[in-house]
């Protein structure tokens, strides 16, 4: 889920393991421009197509840490690609944690709405997405109240035994 710490934790895991780290949203921005612009001019379906292209590119490489956008695993094709070459970790955060971390900054198109509060929109997205995240995850880690370092170390330890 957006705001759960995927980028921060991905960087920390890469530092601990010496592996290369990629953020799918970052790669999309580098190649295609701002995500909010992509949503505005081309729509969410186009953005999801770009996510799939990036995941397929990254999946061809070895020993990576990949932080994905929160909607990426909603497409089964992406999950298949990710699971063929690695493990999926769900960083689970509660609504209060996510609400505190997220701001309206123009960079999170799915939170830009005139009909719902940010908290209501987040709650609706969590209700829709959490069962999918739980289903595709190889490991579920509750992140509330933990530091990025604690979370990264826990994932690295789990991965050694997975």
C-alpha positions as CSV (number, residue, x, y, z in Angstrom):
1,X,0.0,0.0,0.0
2,X,1.2,3.5,-0.7
3,X,2.9,4.9,2.4
4,X,3.8,1.6,3.9
5,X,7.5,2.2,3.3
6,X,8.3,0.2,0.2
7,X,10.9,2.6,-1.1
8,X,12.6,3.3,2.2
9,X,12.7,-0.4,3.1
10,X,13.9,-1.4,-0.3
11,X,16.9,0.9,0.0
12,X,17.7,-0.4,3.5
13,X,17.6,-4.0,2.3
14,X,19.8,-3.2,-0.6
15,X,22.3,-1.6,1.8
16,X,22.2,-4.6,4.1
17,X,22.6,-7.2,1.3
18,X,24.8,-5.3,-1.3
19,X,22.2,-5.9,-3.9
20,X,21.0,-3.4,-6.5
21,X,17.7,-1.7,-5.7
22,X,15.0,-0.5,-8.2
23,X,11.8,1.3,-7.6
24,X,9.3,0.6,-10.4
25,X,7.7,4.0,-10.0
26,X,11.1,5.6,-10.1
27,X,12.0,3.7,-13.3
28,X,8.7,4.8,-14.9
29,X,9.4,8.5,-13.9
30,X,12.9,8.3,-15.4
31,X,11.6,6.8,-18.7
32,X,8.2,8.5,-19.1
33,X,7.9,11.5,-16.8
34,X,5.8,12.3,-13.7
35,X,3.3,9.7,-12.6
36,X,0.6,12.3,-12.0
37,X,1.1,13.5,-15.7
38,X,0.8,9.9,-17.0
39,X,-2.5,9.4,-15.1
40,X,-3.8,12.8,-16.2
41,X,-2.9,12.5,-19.9
42,X,-3.0,8.8,-20.6
43,X,-5.0,7.3,-17.7
44,X,-4.5,4.6,-15.1
45,X,-4.7,1.7,-17.6
46,X,-1.7,3.1,-19.5
47,X,0.3,3.5,-16.3
48,X,-0.5,-0.1,-15.4
49,X,0.8,-1.2,-18.8
50,X,4.1,0.7,-18.2
51,X,4.4,-1.0,-14.7
52,X,4.1,-4.4,-16.4
53,X,6.8,-3.5,-19.0
54,X,9.2,-2.3,-16.2
55,X,8.6,-5.5,-14.1
56,X,9.4,-7.7,-17.1
57,X,12.6,-5.7,-17.7
58,X,13.7,-5.9,-14.1
59,X,12.8,-9.6,-13.8
60,X,15.4,-10.5,-16.4
61,X,18.1,-9.3,-13.9
62,X,19.4,-11.2,-10.9
63,X,19.9,-10.3,-7.3
64,X,17.7,-7.2,-7.2
65,X,15.6,-5.6,-4.6
66,X,12.5,-4.2,-6.2
67,X,10.1,-1.8,-4.6
68,X,6.8,-1.7,-6.5
69,X,3.9,0.7,-6.7
70,X,1.0,-0.4,-4.5
71,X,-1.2,-1.2,-7.5
72,X,1.3,-3.4,-9.4
73,X,0.3,-6.7,-7.8
74,X,-3.3,-6.1,-8.7
75,X,-2.4,-7.5,-12.1
76,X,-1.8,-11.3,-12.0
77,X,0.7,-11.1,-14.9
78,X,3.0,-9.0,-12.7
79,X,2.7,-11.4,-9.8
80,X,3.7,-14.3,-12.0
81,X,6.7,-12.4,-13.3
82,X,7.8,-11.4,-9.8
83,X,7.3,-14.9,-8.3
84,X,9.3,-16.6,-11.1
85,X,12.4,-14.8,-10.0
86,X,11.9,-13.8,-6.4
87,X,9.8,-13.4,-3.3
88,X,7.0,-10.9,-2.6
89,X,6.9,-9.2,0.8
90,X,3.7,-7.3,1.9
91,X,4.6,-4.4,4.2
92,X,1.3,-4.2,6.1
93,X,0.5,-0.9,7.8
94,X,-2.7,0.2,9.5
95,X,-4.8,3.1,8.3
96,X,-3.6,5.4,11.0
97,X,0.1,4.9,10.0
98,X,-0.7,5.4,6.4
99,X,-2.8,8.5,7.0
100,X,0.1,10.1,8.9
101,X,2.6,9.3,6.3
102,X,0.8,10.4,3.2
103,X,0.2,14.0,2.1
104,X,-1.6,15.5,-0.9
105,X,1.5,16.4,-2.9
106,X,0.3,15.9,-6.5
107,X,2.4,12.8,-6.8
108,X,-0.2,10.2,-5.7
109,X,-2.9,10.3,-8.3
110,X,-5.1,7.7,-6.6
111,X,-5.4,10.0,-3.6
112,X,-6.5,13.0,-5.7
113,X,-10.3,13.1,-5.4
114,X,-12.8,15.7,-4.7
115,X,-15.5,13.4,-3.4
116,X,-13.6,11.6,-0.6
117,X,-11.3,12.5,2.1
118,X,-7.7,11.2,1.9
119,X,-8.5,8.9,4.9
120,X,-11.7,7.6,3.3
121,X,-9.9,6.9,0.0
122,X,-7.1,5.2,1.8
123,X,-9.5,3.0,3.7
124,X,-11.4,2.1,0.6
125,X,-8.1,1.2,-1.2
126,X,-7.0,-0.9,1.8
127,X,-10.3,-2.8,1.8
128,X,-10.0,-3.5,-1.9
129,X,-6.3,-4.3,-2.0
130,X,-5.4,-6.0,1.3
131,X,-6.9,-9.4,0.4
132,X,-4.9,-9.4,-2.9
133,X,-1.7,-8.3,-1.1
134,X,-2.1,-11.1,1.4
135,X,-2.9,-13.7,-1.3
136,X,0.2,-12.9,-3.4
137,X,2.7,-12.3,-0.5
138,X,5.3,-14.9,0.3
139,X,5.8,-13.0,3.6
140,X,3.6,-10.5,5.5
141,X,5.3,-8.1,7.8
142,X,3.4,-5.6,10.1
143,X,5.4,-2.4,10.0
144,X,3.5,-0.2,12.5
145,X,5.8,1.0,15.3
146,X,9.0,-0.4,13.7
147,X,11.9,1.5,12.3
148,X,13.0,1.0,8.7
149,X,16.2,-0.7,10.0
150,X,14.2,-3.2,12.1
151,X,11.9,-4.0,9.2
152,X,14.8,-4.4,6.7
153,X,16.7,-6.7,9.1
154,X,13.6,-8.8,9.7
155,X,13.1,-9.2,5.9
156,X,16.7,-10.1,5.3
157,X,16.6,-12.7,8.1
158,X,13.4,-14.2,6.7
159,X,14.8,-14.3,3.2
160,X,17.9,-16.3,4.4
161,X,15.6,-19.0,5.5
162,X,13.0,-18.8,2.7
